[in-house]
Amino acid sequence: MRHPNSIFNFVRLPDIISLGNGLSGAASIYLSLNGYFAAAIAAVGVGALCDLADGKVARKMGLSSEFGKQIDSLCDLVSFILAPMVFLYSIGLQAPWAVAIEGLYVLSGISRLARFNVTGTTGGGKFFEGVPVPVSFFLLGVYFPLVWFNLSFTILAVLFLIHAVLMVSTVKIPKL
């Protein structure tokens, strides 16, 4: 007989998909630290696909839970906040101003996820309040044209700064 607080009493299929998101974020961090930047971005992309799938599976199967909501946010923190910051640092954005932006991004992302866990969506579930954290995947994609055209990575840091501000804003974003 299992203990009532055994993890196996909590984890369901949507949560396993969420964990795939978190594992993808961890892989991205490893890849960034080892200089495999395209693969690091791809790993965040896999995390984004898992993030899209976990909620859809939970709703379709009637398996939404408070545990699932929490694990989803924790995995989002790894894939869409921490992994992009390690990426930025690993591509050379290491000056004090860049590290300050990276730190602000982490704080904004944590705050955005916590607010979402408390308030959820608005407008009857039709809108997010503040820009969602998975937008960072698309921002990471800016890396490729910057490399192609030999432009400064400072552009990427500025985009992440803008995203940090928009995550904690009250702007309404339609839910997909």
Solvent accessible surface area in square Angstrom, and as a share of the most:
residue,aa,sasa,rsa
1,M,244,1.09
2,R,142,0.52
3,H,118,0.53
4,P,103,0.65
5,N,110,0.57
6,S,24,0.16
7,I,93,0.47
8,F,138,0.58
9,N,62,0.32
10,F,74,0.31
11,V,41,0.24
12,R,106,0.39
13,L,85,0.42
14,P,6,0.04
15,D,6,0.03
16,I,99,0.50
17,I,35,0.18
18,S,3,0.02
19,L,81,0.40
20,G,24,0.23
21,N,0,0.00
22,G,11,0.11
23,L,132,0.65
24,S,13,0.08
25,G,0,0.00
26,A,48,0.37
27,A,39,0.31
28,S,1,0.01
29,I,39,0.20
30,Y,138,0.53
31,L,37,0.18
32,S,1,0.01
33,L,120,0.60
34,N,76,0.39
35,G,41,0.39
36,Y,129,0.49
37,F,45,0.19
38,A,58,0.45
39,A,43,0.33
40,A,0,0.00
41,I,9,0.05
42,A,60,0.47
43,A,12,0.09
44,V,0,0.00
45,G,10,0.09
46,V,79,0.46
47,G,0,0.00
48,A,18,0.14
49,L,119,0.59
50,C,26,0.16
51,D,29,0.15
52,L,94,0.47
53,A,36,0.28
54,D,10,0.05
55,G,19,0.19
56,K,112,0.47
57,V,36,0.21
58,A,11,0.08
59,R,143,0.52
60,K,181,0.77
61,M,105,0.47
62,G,64,0.61
63,L,49,0.25
64,S,81,0.52
65,S,41,0.26
66,E,109,0.49
67,F,52,0.22
68,G,14,0.13
69,K,70,0.30
70,Q,70,0.31
71,I,22,0.11
72,D,31,0.16
73,S,8,0.05
74,L,111,0.55
75,C,9,0.05
76,D,9,0.05
77,L,38,0.19
78,V,41,0.23
79,S,0,0.00
80,F,0,0.00
81,I,0,0.00
82,L,62,0.31
83,A,0,0.00
84,P,0,0.00
85,M,12,0.06
86,V,36,0.21
87,F,1,0.01
88,L,0,0.00
89,Y,103,0.39
90,S,30,0.19
91,I,20,0.10
92,G,48,0.46
93,L,13,0.06
94,Q,89,0.40
95,A,41,0.32
96,P,116,0.73
97,W,113,0.40
98,A,1,0.01
99,V,68,0.39
100,A,65,0.51
101,I,22,0.11
102,E,14,0.06
103,G,33,0.32
104,L,76,0.38
105,Y,0,0.00
106,V,31,0.18
107,L,117,0.58
108,S,7,0.05
109,G,0,0.00
110,I,80,0.41
111,S,58,0.38
112,R,9,0.03
113,L,16,0.08
114,A,54,0.42
115,R,57,0.21
116,F,49,0.21
117,N,26,0.13
118,V,127,0.73
119,T,78,0.45
120,G,20,0.20
121,T,36,0.21
122,T,33,0.19
123,G,49,0.47
124,G,84,0.81
125,G,32,0.31
126,K,138,0.58
127,F,73,0.30
128,F,38,0.16
129,E,33,0.15
130,G,0,0.00
131,V,17,0.09
132,P,24,0.15
133,V,3,0.02
134,P,33,0.20
135,V,46,0.27
136,S,0,0.00
137,F,53,0.22
138,F,146,0.61
139,L,25,0.13
140,L,1,0.01
141,G,29,0.28
142,V,39,0.23
143,Y,26,0.10
144,F,93,0.39
145,P,61,0.38
146,L,6,0.03
147,V,79,0.45
148,W,200,0.70
149,F,132,0.55
150,N,139,0.71
151,L,92,0.46
152,S,64,0.41
153,F,53,0.22
154,T,55,0.32
155,I,75,0.38
156,L,0,0.00
157,A,2,0.02
158,V,67,0.38
159,L,54,0.27
160,F,0,0.00
161,L,60,0.30
162,I,87,0.44
163,H,6,0.03
164,A,0,0.00
165,V,87,0.50
166,L,70,0.35
167,M,0,0.00
168,V,65,0.37
169,S,31,0.20
170,T,92,0.54
171,V,64,0.37
172,K,103,0.44
173,I,50,0.25
174,P,88,0.55
175,K,76,0.32
176,L,188,0.94
